[in-house]
Amino acid sequence: MDSRARNLLDEALGLDQLTQSKSPLGGKAVLIEDCVETSGSFVLHQLIKRLLTATPNSSNVVLFLAFANPFSHYDRILRKLGCNLAAQRENGRFIFVDMLNVQCPEGKAGGGRSGLFALFANITKVLNSLPEGNRKCLTIVIDDVSLIEVAAHGSSDHVLDFLHYCHALTSNHGCSLVMLNHDDIYSSMDRPVFLKQMEYAADVLVKVKPLATGLAADVHGQMPVLNRDQCNRRGSLNNGMNNFQFRIKENSVEYFYPGART
């Protein structure tokens, strides 16, 4: 991936100024939304690689809550991108929580709430195990939000509580939160409150969409990115909105502005 193409996504997310004292995301909450036609998983993979390998000798730690795929799936993809997740897991920088076959217990007293509370307790345990100065270097990654609702037996309220607790960690401790959600699974019904709340609370909203003009050989989709921190800093809503296109390759992703590919 060339530096210009890479920097389009980096600059949109605010990753162009890395430090070793905190996560590259700077305590932000990032929500990635995709659809059936165009998966946004590659953005998640690129972020994980960026967090773990961009800054040498950094203290960045990724806590990955996997509701969608097993560890072998992510390890295989990240190896193609030049990041060895198995090695990162061994040295404590990648903490994988396999939620794929876990369901929160049902019951009249609280449904799946107790299971999500237990999961959040594990998150805070990891956070508190880090030196106080390194807690800003933790990034919590959720793949994906829609499957938390499945694990909680359809309780949107419990999912909302859980996500609010996770989001509160970004302000209380300065860690970061990255969430992937498949937006169009709700197209035939009312979108749940927890998703609307997360869209409102997110500092960065990434939409991964197919091209409005249909399929193209060298362009796989478009990516509007709203960075509210950039909006506030520059004083204009339009300045915080970035819109570019992408092409997914075997071992990388190219990002470019509309019209740069035919």
C-alpha positions in Angstrom: 0.0 0.0 0.0 1.5 3.3 -1.0 1.8 6.1 1.6 -0.6 8.4 -0.2 -3.4 5.8 -0.3 -2.8 4.8 3.2 -2.9 8.3 4.5 -6.4 8.9 3.2 -7.8 6.6 5.7 -5.3 7.5 8.4 -6.0 11.2 8.1 -9.8 10.6 8.1 -9.5 8.6 11.3 -7.0 11.0 12.8 -4.2 8.4 12.8 -1.6 10.6 11.1 -0.1 11.8 14.4 1.0 8.7 16.4 2.4 8.8 19.9 3.5 6.0 22.2 1.8 7.6 25.2 -1.7 6.6 24.2 -3.7 4.7 21.6 -3.4 6.0 18.0 -7.2 6.5 18.2 -6.7 8.9 21.1 -9.6 7.6 23.3 -12.1 7.8 20.5 -15.1 5.6 19.8 -15.2 4.5 16.2 -18.3 2.9 14.6 -17.9 1.0 11.3 -21.1 0.3 9.4 -21.3 -1.9 6.3 -23.8 -3.9 4.3 -24.2 -7.2 2.6 -23.0 -6.0 -0.7 -19.8 -4.4 0.7 -18.2 -5.8 3.9 -16.4 -3.4 6.2 -14.3 -6.1 7.9 -11.2 -5.0 6.1 -11.3 -1.6 7.9 -11.3 -3.5 11.2 -8.3 -5.6 10.0 -6.4 -2.6 8.9 -7.0 -0.9 12.2 -5.8 -3.9 14.2 -2.6 -4.0 12.2 -2.1 -0.3 12.6 -2.6 -0.5 16.4 -0.2 -3.4 16.8 2.6 -2.6 14.3 2.6 1.1 13.4 4.6 2.4 16.3 7.7 0.4 17.3 8.0 -0.4 21.1 4.6 1.0 21.7 2.4 -0.1 24.6 -0.8 -0.5 22.5 -3.0 -3.4 23.5 -6.0 -4.7 21.6 -8.8 -6.4 23.5 -10.8 -8.2 20.8 -14.4 -9.4 21.5 -15.1 -11.9 18.8 -18.8 -12.6 18.2 -18.4 -13.3 14.5 -15.4 -15.5 13.8 -12.8 -17.7 15.5 -9.2 -16.6 16.2 -7.9 -18.6 13.2 -10.0 -16.4 10.8 -8.4 -13.2 12.0 -4.9 -14.7 12.3 -5.0 -15.9 8.7 -6.1 -12.5 7.4 -3.7 -10.4 9.5 -0.8 -12.7 8.5 -1.4 -11.7 4.9 -1.2 -8.0 6.0 2.1 -8.7 7.8 0.9 -8.9 11.4 1.3 -12.1 13.4 -1.6 -12.2 15.8 -0.4 -15.4 17.5 2.8 -13.8 18.4 1.0 -10.6 19.5 -1.3 -12.7 21.7 1.7 -14.5 23.3 3.4 -11.2 24.2 0.1 -9.8 25.7 -0.6 -7.1 23.2 -3.6 -8.9 21.5 -6.2 -10.3 24.0 -8.8 -12.5 22.2 -12.1 -13.2 23.8 -14.0 -15.9 21.9 -17.7 -15.2 22.2 -18.6 -17.1 19.1 -20.4 -20.0 20.9 -21.2 -18.1 24.1 -24.7 -17.1 24.9 -25.6 -15.0 27.9 -27.8 -17.1 30.3 -31.5 -16.6 30.1 -33.7 -16.1 33.1 -36.6 -14.1 34.5 -34.3 -12.1 36.8 -32.3 -10.5 34.0 -32.2 -12.5 30.8 -28.8 -12.1 29.2 -27.9 -9.1 31.3 -25.8 -11.1 33.8 -23.7 -12.5 31.0 -22.9 -9.1 29.5 -22.1 -7.8 33.0 -19.6 -10.7 33.4 -18.1 -9.8 30.0 -17.8 -6.2 31.0 -16.2 -7.3 34.3 -13.5 -9.1 32.3 -12.9 -6.0 30.2 -12.4 -3.9 33.4 -10.1 -6.6 34.8 -7.9 -6.4 31.7 -8.0 -2.6 31.9 -7.0 -2.5 35.6 -4.2 -5.0 35.0 -2.4 -2.5 32.9 -0.1 0.1 34.5 -2.2 3.3 35.0 -0.1 5.2 32.4 -0.8 2.5 29.8 -4.6 2.4 30.1 -4.9 5.0 27.4 -3.1 2.5 25.1 -6.0 -0.1 25.3 -8.4 -0.4 22.3 -11.5 -2.5 22.7 -12.7 -4.0 19.4 -16.1 -5.6 18.9 -16.9 -7.8 15.9 -19.8 -7.4 15.6 -22.4 -5.4 17.5 -25.4 -7.0 15.9 -24.3 -10.4 17.3 -24.2 -9.1 20.8 -28.0 -8.8 20.6 -28.1 -12.5 19.5 -26.0 -13.5 22.5 -28.3 -11.5 24.7 -31.4 -13.3 23.4 -32.7 -10.3 21.5 -32.6 -7.9 24.5 -31.7 -4.5 23.0 -31.8 -2.8 26.4 -29.1 -5.1 27.7 -26.9 -4.5 24.6 -27.4 -0.7 25.1 -26.3 -0.9 28.7 -23.3 -2.9 27.8 -22.2 -0.6 25.0 -22.8 2.5 27.2 -20.5 0.9 29.8 -17.8 0.3 27.2 -18.2 3.8 25.8 -17.8 5.3 29.3 -14.3 3.7 29.5 -13.2 6.0 26.7 -13.9 9.1 28.8 -13.0 7.7 32.2 -9.7 6.0 31.3 -8.9 7.4 27.8 -8.9 4.0 26.1 -10.5 3.5 22.7 -13.5 1.6 21.4 -13.9 0.2 17.8 -17.2 -1.4 16.8 -18.3 -3.1 13.5 -22.0 -3.4 12.7 -23.9 -4.7 9.7 -26.3 -1.9 9.1 -28.6 -3.4 6.5 -29.8 -6.3 8.6 -32.3 -3.8 10.1 -33.5 -2.5 6.8 -36.9 -4.3 7.0 -37.6 -3.3 10.6 -37.0 -0.4 13.0 -33.4 0.1 13.8 -32.7 -0.7 17.5 -32.1 2.1 20.0 -28.6 0.9 20.9 -27.5 1.4 17.3 -28.9 4.9 17.1 -27.2 5.7 20.4 -23.9 4.4 19.3 -24.1 6.4 16.0 -24.7 9.5 18.1 -22.0 8.8 20.6 -19.3 7.7 18.1 -16.5 10.2 17.6 -15.8 8.7 14.2 -18.5 7.1 11.9 -17.3 5.0 9.0 -19.8 3.9 6.3 -18.6 1.2 3.9 -20.9 1.2 0.9 -21.1 -0.1 -2.7 -20.6 2.4 -5.5 -23.7 4.3 -6.4 -23.0 3.6 -10.0 -22.7 -0.1 -9.6 -19.8 -2.5 -9.9 -16.5 -1.5 -11.3 -13.3 -3.5 -12.0 -10.9 -1.3 -10.1 -13.2 0.2 -7.5 -14.8 -2.0 -4.9 -16.8 0.6 -2.9 -16.9 4.0 -1.3 -16.3 5.1 2.3 -17.7 8.3 3.8 -16.0 9.0 7.1 -17.3 11.5 9.6 -14.8 12.6 12.2 -16.5 14.8 14.7 -13.3 15.7 16.4 -12.2 17.3 13.1 -15.5 19.0 12.8 -15.0 20.7 16.2 -11.4 21.5 15.7 -12.0 23.1 12.3 -15.3 24.7 13.1 -17.1 23.4 10.0 -19.2 20.2 9.7 -18.1 19.7 6.1 -14.5 19.7 7.1 -15.0 16.7 9.2 -16.5 14.7 6.4 -14.2 12.6 4.1 -15.4 10.6 1.2 -13.1 8.3 -0.8 -13.2 5.0 -2.6 -11.2 1.8 -2.1 -9.9 -1.3 -3.9 -9.2 -4.4 -1.8 -6.1 -6.3 -2.9 -4.6 -9.6 -1.7 -2.4 -8.1 0.9 -3.5 -4.5 1.1 -6.2 -1.9 0.4 -5.9 1.1 -1.8 -7.7 4.3 -1.0 -8.3 7.1 -3.4 -10.6 10.0 -4.2 -13.5 9.6 -6.6 -12.4 9.9 -10.2 -8.9 8.6 -9.6 -9.8 5.2 -11.0 -11.9 4.3 -14.0 
